[in-house]
Amino acid sequence: PATAVNEAGFYANVGATSTVTELFFRRENNGVSIAFTEGTNAASGWSRLPSGVIMKWFTGGINGGATANVNLNSVGPNYATLYNIQASVTGTAGDTNGLYIQSSTAALVVLYRANDAGARTYYVTTLGV
């Protein structure tokens, strides 16, 4: 639907990525439309926030002294710009080394886990547009 100056609107339409009915917010004066309920609910998934920012989350396994590639394009729409990365790893008593973000692009985050023995689970959350 059209919007005039100083007017905004809410409506339902099919999401471009989800391909199911979603809620949209349209900015004033026929401005950009944002599908703010689009996303997936899974261990690795994504959601579009009302501002248009996209949040993605991932989980996987990583061994001590190893790297893990997190493909940011594996869920949801691709990022043009990546704003933030948060990474954490499960641990046990006696773990002395952590998880590090070795490198990142808008499409890929490379994690490195220092030399503690055993496999652990990592969690990554990213924000971008």
N, C-alpha and C positions, 0 to 999 in steps of 0.2 A: 504493500500500500504506500501511497505517496504521503510525504510529510511536508508541512510548510515551515517557514521560519519560526523559531521558538516552539516547535512542536516535535514530539518524538512518538514512536509507536512500537507496540508489541504485536507480533503475529506468529502464526505457525506456518512452516514450510518444510520441505524435505531437505535435510542437511546434505551438503555437497560431499562430505567424507563418510558420514554414518549411513546415508541413504535411507534414513527413517525420519518420521516427523519430529521436528525440533522446534523450540521457541527461539524467535529472533527478536532483536532490538534494532530499530532503525533510527539513526540520528536525524536531527532536524534538517529541513530543506532538502529532502531526498538524499540524505547522506548515506554513509556506509551502513550496511546491515550486518549484524554480528549474531551468529548462531551460538547462543550462550548456553545451551543445554547439550550440545554435541560432545560426544566422548565415548569412552569404553570403560567398563568396570571389570578389571582383571588384574592379575599380579603385575603385568606390564600393561600400561594403558595411557590414556590422555584425556584431557578435558579443556574446553575453551572457556576461559573466564569471561565475565561480562565486559571487561575492558577490551577484549580481543586478544589478550595474551594467552598463549597456549602453555599448559602445564603437562609434562609427561613424567611418568615414573616407571622404573625398571627394577627387576630383581634377577639375580643370577648367582653362579658359583665362581669362586676364585681360590686358587691354591697359593700357599706361601711362596714368595720369590717369583711369582708369575704375573702376567698381565691379563686383562679381560677387555675385549672391545664391546662397547655398548653402542649399538646402531640406533641413533635417534630417529631415523626414518622408518624403523620397523613398526611403529605405531603412529596413528594420526597423521595430520598434514606435516609436510617438511617445514623445518625452520628456515627462514631467510636470515634471521639474526638470533643468536643464542645469548640470553642475558645472564643466566645464573645456572650453576651446577652445584648440587649438594650430594655428597657421597658418604656412605657409612658402611660398616661391616660388622657382622656378628663376631663375638669373641668368647674366649673361655679364660678361666683363671690361668695366669702365666703367660698370656699373649703379651708381647712387649713391643711389637711393631704394628704400624697402622696401615691404612689404605690411603693411597695418594692418587690424585688426578694427574696422570703423566702428560696428557695432551688432550686438546679438544678442538673441534670445529663445529659448525652448525649441524653436521650430520653424524659425527662420531666422537665419543668420549673413550679415551684409553685409561683404564685404571691399572695401578700397580700395587700389589700387596707385598710388603716386606717379608723377610724370611721366617716367619712363624710356620711351624709345621701344620699340616692338615688343611682340608678344604673349609672354606667359610662362605657364608651367604652375604652378598653385597646388595645395597639398596641405593638407587640413584634417582634424584628428582631434578628436573630441569624446567626452566622458564624461558620463553622466547616468543617471537612472532614469525 
